[in-house]
Structure formats: C-alpha cells, structure tokens
Amino acid sequence: MPKPHEYFSAIRDGAPINWRRFLTAMGRNGVLPGHLMQCLQPESRFAGESVIKVLDERSLREIESQFPAPAPIIDRISASHSGKSHSERVEGNALMIQHISWDRPRVAFSRDGQSWIEDEPAGDILVIVENLQNFIRFEETIALLVERCGLSAAPLEITLLFGAGQAAAKACNRTLYTRYRAVHTLLDLDPGGIKIYGSIKTLLADTGLQPRFLVPDNIDAYLARATSSMSQDERTAIHRAGRAHPELTALLQRLYLTGKKLEQETYLDPLHG
C-alpha cells in the first residue's frame, strides 16, 4: 500500500488513486475520513481509481505537512535526516598511527576517501591492532610482535595502526596501506577478529600485500588458560573461516577444538609470557 506522502504526490500530479484505500491508509495514520472529505473529492465514487479534486487547498496543506516525503538519501548526512545514518558509509576515515621514533601518536586522515594526509611512513611494515590497549602500550606491543609473534623486523621498521572495529578494514584504507612494504594484523582471536582479517585480506587482494594474522608463538598456553568460551554460532563461524583462510587452518583448528576465544590484550599479561 502506498505511503501517505505518495498518495498526496499522486493527487497533486492529477494521477488516479484508489479512494477507499487512501481513506484506510490515512485512518491508520490518525486522519479521519470526514476531515479528508472536507478538502478532497474523487471525480468518481464508483471507479476503482479516480482523479481527486482539491476542494480546500489550505486544509489539504495542513494535512500534507504531517506526512512529508523523506529526503533522498545520497550520503551519510542526508541519511541522518531519516534517522538512518548508520546505513551509509562515511566517505573518509581517521586512523591513529605510532612509531618508535615519535613522542606521540599521529593521525592518518582522509576527508574524501581518496587522498590521505599522512607523514611519510617512518617504518615500512604496518601492523594493525584492533584494541586501544595494545596501541597505548606501544613498546610492549612492539616487543611482543618482534619477540613472540614471529615478525622478522626491527622495531624501527614497524608502524602501529589502531582502527576500532571495522574502521581498519574500510575500502578507502587501501590507498594508505599500499604505501607500506608489508601489512599485518594483531587482532582478537575470535570470529570478530577473523572477520576483520578477512576484510583486510580482501582489500589488499590484488596489491601484492599478503597480511599475516599474528599471534604469540605460545598461543596454546593462552588458550589453555582462557576462560571465555565461544557460543555454538561462534564455533560454526570459526569452522567456516577455515575454508576461507587456509593459511590459518592449524590456528583455527586449535581454536575450534578448545572452544575458547582470546582478546589481544591478553597477550600483554606477563603471566602468559
């Protein structure tokens, strides 16, 4: 059934409408038939559809004003007027980056999703972390990557990037990431982290960059002490991920068999060292 604003648009355009259905639709929206019949009249009360004559322009405008047509959605700003901003992507992005030679983090910024404002990479290996704690404890995370995650690089070669949730996997990041010689990830060991990894891998598929899903070399010890269990749906997601990411088969099999999951902050706990 058409919406009220669609009926009014048809009336204004002189297009025929089903009068009875119009009255029913308006009644559901709190407008009584008697009120409508004071300002509108079908040219034919017997035809299934009829052109509607306007009897009282002022009264009609008052009713119409209660049912405005939604603004066309062309971007996130226009979508916000309809309360649907989250259905549209933000054109650009802002990502925090840190290097051992800097005294504070910096921001890689894209206003339009195409060009990026960023200092020249201080380290040519980019490691994306999912959680802020690992980014804040920068020196410990760098040591973790080099000493226990099998990243063959000197600390000076590594730039750390923090992107909350899927922010690190946005399509516009591709231009930024391809400035680096290598791009890897340090993410939660759970379906969410695997999903982000998959998105980044897809993003870089034809660039020659092959991201690694980094975990400590003693990951079995972490899983043995883990207290957070996966739901059946999460275990199913991990099983399916094994087919999508054969390079992670051994890791995902361990995860599936234990039924446990880990947040990457756990790796900073010295008790697990």
C-alpha positions in Angstrom: 0.0 0.0 0.0 1.4 3.5 -0.9 2.5 5.7 1.9 0.6 8.9 2.8 3.1 11.2 1.0 2.9 9.0 -2.1 -0.9 9.4 -2.2 -0.6 13.2 -1.8 2.0 13.3 -4.6 -0.3 11.4 -6.9 -3.2 13.8 -6.0 -1.0 16.8 -6.8 0.1 15.3 -10.1 -3.5 14.5 -11.1 -2.9 10.8 -11.1 -5.8 8.5 -10.2 -5.7 6.7 -6.8 -7.9 4.2 -5.0 -10.0 6.5 -2.8 -11.1 3.8 -0.3 -7.6 2.6 0.2 -6.4 6.1 0.6 -9.0 6.7 3.4 -8.0 3.5 5.1 -4.3 4.4 5.0 -4.9 7.8 6.3 -7.2 6.4 9.1 -4.3 4.2 10.2 -2.2 7.4 10.5 -4.8 9.2 12.6 -6.6 11.3 9.9 -10.4 10.7 9.9 -12.3 10.3 6.6 -14.6 13.2 7.4 -11.6 15.5 7.7 -10.3 14.4 4.3 -13.7 14.7 2.6 -13.8 18.4 3.6 -10.9 19.2 1.3 -10.8 16.3 -1.2 -13.4 14.7 -3.5 -13.0 11.9 -6.0 -14.2 12.6 -9.5 -15.9 9.2 -9.5 -17.0 7.3 -6.4 -17.6 4.1 -8.5 -14.4 3.6 -10.4 -11.7 1.6 -8.7 -9.3 4.5 -9.1 -10.2 8.1 -9.6 -8.5 11.5 -10.0 -9.0 13.5 -6.8 -10.2 17.1 -6.8 -9.0 19.6 -4.2 -11.8 21.4 -2.5 -9.9 23.3 0.2 -6.2 24.0 -0.5 -5.4 25.3 2.9 -6.8 22.3 4.7 -5.0 20.0 2.4 -1.7 21.7 3.0 -2.2 21.3 6.8 -2.8 17.6 6.4 0.1 17.2 3.9 2.5 18.9 6.3 2.1 16.0 8.7 3.4 13.5 6.1 6.5 15.0 4.4 8.2 13.0 1.7 11.5 11.6 3.0 14.6 13.4 1.8 16.6 11.5 -0.9 19.5 9.6 0.7 22.7 10.3 -1.2 25.2 10.3 1.6 25.5 9.8 5.4 24.4 13.4 6.1 21.2 13.1 4.1 20.6 9.7 5.6 20.8 11.2 9.1 17.7 13.3 8.5 15.8 10.0 8.2 17.5 8.5 11.3 19.4 6.1 9.0 22.9 7.5 9.1 24.4 4.1 10.0 23.1 2.7 6.7 25.5 4.9 4.8 29.3 4.9 4.9 31.4 7.9 6.0 33.4 9.0 2.9 36.7 9.3 4.6 38.5 7.9 7.7 40.8 8.8 10.6 43.3 6.3 11.9 45.9 6.7 14.7 49.4 5.6 13.9 52.5 5.4 16.1 56.2 4.8 15.5 59.0 4.3 18.0 60.8 7.5 16.8 57.7 9.7 17.6 57.0 11.2 21.0 53.2 10.8 20.5 50.8 9.1 18.1 49.8 10.8 14.8 46.7 10.7 12.7 46.4 9.4 9.1 43.4 11.3 7.8 41.3 11.1 4.6 38.5 13.6 4.1 37.1 12.2 0.9 38.1 8.5 1.0 40.6 9.0 -1.9 43.5 11.2 -0.8 45.3 10.8 2.6 47.1 13.4 4.8 49.9 11.5 6.5 53.5 11.9 7.3 55.9 9.8 5.2 55.9 6.3 6.8 58.6 6.1 9.4 58.5 2.3 9.4 57.7 0.4 6.2 55.9 -2.5 8.0 52.4 -1.7 9.2 50.7 -3.7 11.9 47.0 -3.1 12.5 45.8 -3.6 16.1 42.1 -3.9 17.0 42.1 -2.8 20.6 43.3 0.5 22.0 45.1 -1.0 25.0 47.7 -2.6 22.7 48.1 0.7 20.9 48.6 2.6 24.2 51.1 0.1 25.5 53.1 0.6 22.4 56.6 -0.5 23.5 55.2 -3.7 24.9 53.2 -4.5 21.8 56.3 -3.9 19.6 58.3 -6.2 21.7 55.5 -8.8 21.6 55.5 -8.6 17.8 59.2 -9.0 17.4 60.0 -11.5 20.1 56.9 -13.7 20.3 54.8 -13.3 17.1 57.5 -14.2 14.6 57.6 -10.8 12.9 61.1 -10.6 11.4 61.7 -6.9 11.7 63.5 -4.4 13.8 61.3 -2.1 16.0 62.3 0.9 13.8 60.7 -0.8 10.8 57.3 -1.1 12.4 54.4 1.4 12.4 51.4 0.5 14.6 47.9 1.5 13.5 44.8 1.5 15.6 41.4 1.2 13.9 38.4 0.4 16.1 36.1 -2.4 14.8 35.8 -2.4 11.1 37.4 1.1 10.7 40.7 -0.6 9.9 39.1 -2.5 7.0 37.3 0.3 5.2 37.8 0.4 1.4 39.4 3.8 1.4 42.2 2.5 3.6 43.6 0.6 0.6 45.4 3.8 -0.7 47.1 4.2 2.8 48.1 0.6 3.2 49.8 0.3 -0.1 52.3 2.9 1.0 53.9 0.2 3.2 56.1 -2.7 2.2 54.0 -5.1 4.4 50.8 -5.0 6.3 50.0 -7.4 9.1 47.4 -7.7 11.9 47.2 -8.3 15.6 43.6 -8.9 16.3 41.3 -10.7 18.8 41.4 -14.5 18.3 37.7 -14.8 17.8 35.2 -14.7 14.9 35.2 -10.9 15.0 39.0 -10.7 14.7 39.0 -13.3 11.9 36.3 -11.3 10.1 38.4 -8.1 10.2 41.4 -10.0 9.0 39.4 -11.4 6.1 38.2 -7.9 5.1 41.7 -6.6 5.1 43.0 -9.5 3.1 40.2 -8.9 0.5 41.0 -5.2 0.5 44.6 -6.0 -0.4 44.0 -9.0 -2.7 45.5 -7.6 -5.9 48.1 -5.3 -4.4 50.9 -7.9 -3.8 50.5 -7.4 0.0 49.8 -10.6 1.9 48.7 -9.8 5.5 49.5 -12.2 8.3 47.3 -12.9 11.3 49.9 -12.6 14.1 49.6 -14.5 17.4 52.2 -15.3 20.0 54.2 -18.5 19.5 52.9 -19.9 22.8 49.2 -19.4 21.8 48.4 -22.9 23.1 49.3 -21.7 26.6 46.9 -18.7 26.2 44.1 -20.9 25.1 44.7 -23.4 27.9 44.2 -20.5 30.5 41.4 -18.8 28.6 38.1 -18.5 30.5 36.0 -17.1 27.7 34.1 -19.7 25.7 32.6 -19.4 22.2 28.9 -20.0 21.6 27.9 -22.7 19.1 27.3 -20.0 16.5 30.8 -18.7 17.0 32.3 -22.1 16.7 30.4 -22.6 13.5 31.8 -19.3 12.2 35.4 -20.4 13.0 34.8 -23.7 11.2 33.6 -21.9 8.1 36.5 -19.4 8.3 38.9 -22.3 7.9 37.7 -22.8 4.3 38.1 -19.1 3.6 41.5 -18.8 5.1 43.5 -22.0 4.6 46.7 -20.2 5.8 45.0 -20.2 9.3 43.9 -23.8 9.2 46.1 -25.0 12.1 45.3 -22.0 14.3 41.6 -22.2 13.7 41.5 -25.9 14.4 43.0 -25.3 17.8 40.5 -22.6 18.4 37.6 -24.7 17.4 38.7 -27.8 19.4 39.3 -25.8 22.6 36.0 -23.8 22.2 37.8 -20.8 23.7 38.5 -17.3 22.4 41.0 -14.6 23.3 41.2 -10.8 23.2 44.5 -9.5 22.1 45.1 -7.5 25.4 45.6 -11.0 26.9 49.0 -11.1 25.2 50.2 -8.2 27.3 49.7 -10.2 30.5 53.1 -11.2 31.8 51.6 -14.3 33.5 51.2 -15.7 30.0 54.7 -14.8 28.8 
